[in-house]
Amino acid sequence: MDGFEIVDPVFAHYLLANASLEELAGGFRWIEGLVWMGDAGCLLFQDLPRNRTLRWIEDAGVSVYRAPSHYANGQCRDRQGRLISCSHRDRCLYRTELDGSLSRLIDRHAGRRLNAPNDVTVKSDGSIWFTDPLYGIQSDYEGGRQTSEQPPALYRLDPAAGRIVLMAGDFDGPNGLAFSPDERRLYVSETGDQTRDDPRQYIRAFDVAADGALHGGGVFHKVAPGYTDGLCVDEDGNVWASAADGVHCIAPDGRLLGKLRVPHRVSNLTFGGAQRNRLFIGGSHTLYAIFLNRRGALRW
């Protein structure tokens, strides 16, 4: 099939012969933070260097949802439907309340400022998990150069108590993250120290205990070409990962099943649409989508 690379025959069953990659909109500087708002029938995403959150609606196109966005990157919804966003500029997580007001959730760990929260997900118990690399404070393009006060890390936040816990500190550049459908595994992109010539770049997989503790964290998969920034998971636990040549579909055992070829390097992606079977893809400066014979994971 044109536009696809089938590595394992099972991947062919995930594709629809009459559904090809669609270009939804273009002209952005760098797309991040895709999240589907099912009750509003829209996709929110970031044009990060332009400091704005955009909204795409079928047959209506793209409009500005929030500007300035505080140089927001990753975002997700909590169990109450509120939007949780990672701010590079303000070095914090903030929440959009149901009345539209903004609340700052956390901006420090152990008394020191966070770096530049990058991506975020919410577990069914309400805990908020997020990555905190240095990327957003290393240049003026995506937030503004600032001084780091602590190493990159993966955190868990209890929003009710305001308690933040360091879950893993052995990252050079933690990036995208997603739970498996049963929440027994957490995938995290390691995009490395990009000031080095040979950064560590692969997807890590952690086992998640009943109390939320993490174990393991070894290499799950390394995409090629390029590296994985954002990722998401489907209903069967397959990981759909961004890469330099498109989107790679990876089985829960780490095997590459196939690829969706995209004209531009992919930064981030998410499942959405009425049936959760439409994969929205941020391809650098262009927004794409494709219908699949697969649904995104529904954990709660």
C-alpha positions in Angstrom: 0.0 0.0 0.0 1.3 3.4 -0.9 2.3 5.6 2.0 2.9 2.6 4.4 5.6 0.2 5.2 4.4 -3.2 6.4 7.0 -5.0 8.5 4.6 -7.5 10.2 1.5 -8.8 8.3 -0.7 -7.8 11.3 0.0 -4.1 10.5 -1.9 -4.5 7.2 -5.1 -5.1 9.2 -4.6 -1.8 11.0 -4.9 0.1 7.7 -7.9 1.1 5.6 -7.4 0.7 1.8 -9.6 3.8 1.1 -8.2 6.0 3.9 -5.0 7.9 3.1 -3.0 10.6 4.9 -4.9 13.9 4.8 -3.3 17.4 5.1 -5.5 19.4 7.4 -3.6 22.7 7.8 -0.2 24.1 7.3 2.0 27.1 7.8 2.9 26.5 11.5 6.4 26.8 12.9 6.5 23.6 15.1 3.5 21.6 16.1 3.3 20.1 19.6 0.8 19.0 22.3 -2.0 17.5 20.3 -5.1 16.6 22.4 -8.6 15.6 21.2 -11.5 17.3 22.9 -14.3 14.9 22.3 -17.1 16.8 23.9 -16.3 19.9 21.9 -15.5 18.0 18.6 -12.2 19.7 18.2 -8.4 19.1 18.3 -6.2 21.4 20.3 -2.5 21.8 19.4 0.4 24.1 19.9 2.2 26.3 17.4 4.9 26.4 20.1 7.4 28.9 18.7 4.5 31.3 18.0 3.4 31.0 21.7 -0.2 30.1 20.9 -2.6 27.2 21.3 -4.7 26.5 18.2 -8.0 24.7 17.6 -9.0 22.6 14.6 -12.6 21.8 13.8 -13.8 19.6 10.9 -15.2 21.9 8.1 -14.2 25.0 10.0 -10.4 24.8 10.0 -8.0 26.3 12.4 -8.6 29.2 14.9 -6.7 30.6 17.9 -7.8 29.0 21.2 -5.3 30.8 23.4 -2.7 33.5 22.8 -0.3 33.8 24.4 -0.1 30.2 25.6 2.8 30.7 28.0 4.8 28.7 25.4 2.8 25.6 26.2 4.0 22.3 25.0 2.3 19.0 26.0 -1.2 18.9 27.2 -3.9 16.4 28.3 -7.2 16.3 30.1 -7.9 15.1 33.6 -10.8 13.0 34.8 -13.0 16.1 35.2 -12.3 17.2 31.6 -10.0 20.1 32.5 -7.0 20.8 30.3 -3.6 20.3 31.9 -0.8 22.1 30.0 3.0 22.3 30.3 4.5 25.8 30.1 8.1 26.3 28.9 8.1 30.1 29.7 6.6 29.8 33.2 8.3 26.5 34.0 5.1 25.0 35.4 2.0 22.9 34.9 -1.2 24.9 34.6 -4.8 23.9 34.4 -7.7 25.4 32.5 -10.7 25.3 34.9 -14.2 24.6 33.7 -15.0 28.3 33.9 -12.0 29.1 31.7 -9.7 30.5 34.4 -6.2 29.3 34.7 -4.6 27.7 37.9 -0.9 27.1 38.4 -0.5 23.5 39.7 3.2 23.1 40.3 6.4 25.0 39.4 9.0 23.6 41.9 10.4 20.4 43.2 12.4 20.4 46.5 12.3 24.2 46.6 13.9 24.7 43.2 12.2 25.7 40.0 11.3 23.1 37.4 13.1 23.3 34.1 10.5 23.3 31.2 7.8 20.7 31.6 7.4 19.0 28.2 4.7 16.4 28.2 1.9 15.2 30.6 -0.6 12.5 31.1 -3.2 11.7 33.8 -3.6 8.3 35.4 -7.0 6.9 36.4 -6.3 7.7 40.0 -6.1 11.4 39.2 -2.3 11.6 39.5 -0.5 13.8 36.9 2.7 12.5 35.4 5.0 14.8 33.5 8.5 15.0 32.0 10.8 17.9 32.8 13.8 18.2 30.4 15.8 21.3 29.7 14.8 21.9 26.1 12.4 24.8 26.6 14.9 26.9 28.5 18.0 26.2 26.3 17.0 28.6 23.6 14.8 31.6 22.9 12.8 29.8 20.2 10.5 27.8 22.4 10.2 29.7 25.6 13.3 31.7 26.4 16.8 30.9 27.8 16.9 30.5 31.5 19.1 28.8 34.0 18.4 25.2 35.1 18.1 24.6 38.8 17.9 20.8 38.7 18.5 17.8 36.5 16.0 16.5 33.9 13.4 14.1 35.5 10.1 12.3 35.4 7.6 13.4 38.1 4.2 12.5 39.5 1.9 15.1 41.0 -1.0 14.6 43.4 -3.0 17.7 42.5 -5.3 17.5 45.5 -2.4 17.6 48.0 0.0 19.6 45.8 2.6 16.9 46.4 5.2 16.2 43.8 7.4 13.1 43.7 10.4 12.4 41.6 9.8 9.1 39.8 12.9 8.7 37.7 16.0 10.9 37.6 18.2 8.9 35.3 17.2 10.7 32.1 19.2 13.1 29.9 16.0 14.4 28.1 12.7 12.8 29.1 10.0 13.8 26.5 6.7 12.1 25.4 5.0 9.7 27.7 1.9 7.4 27.7 0.4 4.6 29.8 -0.6 1.2 28.5 -4.4 0.6 28.5 -4.2 -1.2 31.8 -1.8 1.3 33.2 0.7 -1.4 34.2 3.3 0.0 31.9 4.6 3.5 31.3 6.4 4.5 28.1 8.7 7.5 28.1 10.7 8.9 25.2 14.4 9.6 26.0 15.5 12.2 23.5 18.7 12.8 25.2 21.1 15.7 25.7 20.8 17.3 22.3 23.9 19.5 22.8 26.0 16.3 22.4 26.9 14.6 19.1 25.7 11.2 20.2 22.6 11.7 22.6 20.8 8.8 24.1 17.6 8.4 22.1 15.1 5.6 22.5 11.8 4.7 24.2 11.9 3.3 27.7 9.3 1.1 29.3 8.6 1.1 33.1 6.5 -1.4 35.0 4.0 0.4 37.2 3.2 -1.2 40.6 -0.2 -0.9 42.2 1.1 1.9 44.5 2.4 3.8 41.5 6.1 2.9 42.0 8.1 2.4 38.9 10.4 -0.6 38.1 12.6 -1.4 35.2 12.9 1.4 32.7 15.1 -0.4 30.1 15.1 0.2 26.4 11.8 -0.7 24.8 12.5 0.3 21.2 14.7 2.7 19.2 13.1 4.2 16.1 15.2 4.8 12.9 15.6 7.2 11.3 15.5 9.9 13.9 14.1 9.6 17.3 10.8 9.5 19.2 9.4 12.8 20.5 5.7 12.2 21.2 3.9 8.8 21.4 0.4 7.4 22.0 -1.1 3.9 22.6 -3.9 2.1 20.9 -6.6 -0.2 22.4 -4.4 -3.3 22.1 -1.4 -1.7 23.7 0.6 -1.0 20.5 2.7 2.2 20.7 2.5 4.7 17.9 5.7 6.7 18.0 6.9 9.8 16.1 10.0 9.4 13.9 11.9 11.3 11.3 10.1 9.5 8.4 6.6 9.4 9.9 4.9 7.3 12.6 6.1 3.9 13.7 3.7 1.3 15.1 5.4 -0.9 17.8 3.9 -4.0 19.4 3.9 -4.3 23.2 6.8 -6.7 23.0 8.9 -4.0 21.2 8.7 -5.3 17.6 8.2 -2.8 14.8 5.0 -3.7 13.0 5.0 -1.0 10.4 5.2 2.7 9.5 2.9 5.5 8.3 5.0 7.6 6.0 4.6 11.4 6.5 6.2 14.0 4.3 7.8 15.9 7.3 9.4 14.9 10.5 6.7 14.0 13.1 6.8 15.7 16.5 3.6 14.5 18.2 0.4 12.6 17.6 -2.8 11.6 19.3 -5.9 9.5 18.5 -9.2 11.3 18.3 -12.4 11.6 16.3 -15.9 10.3 17.3 -14.7 6.7 17.4 -11.1 7.4 18.5 -9.9 5.8 15.2 -8.4 9.0 13.6 -4.7 9.5 14.2 -3.9 13.2 14.3 -0.2 13.9 13.4 2.0 17.0 13.9 4.4 16.9 11.0 6.7 19.8 11.8 4.8 22.7 10.3 1.8 20.7 8.9 -1.1 19.1 10.6 -2.1 15.7 9.2 -4.6 13.0 10.0 -5.5 9.4 8.9 -8.3 7.1 9.7 -7.2 3.6 10.9 -8.7 0.3 11.7 -7.6 0.8 15.3 -8.9 2.9 18.2 -6.9 4.9 20.7 -6.7 3.5 24.2 -9.6 4.4 26.5 -8.4 3.9 30.0 -11.3 5.5 32.0 
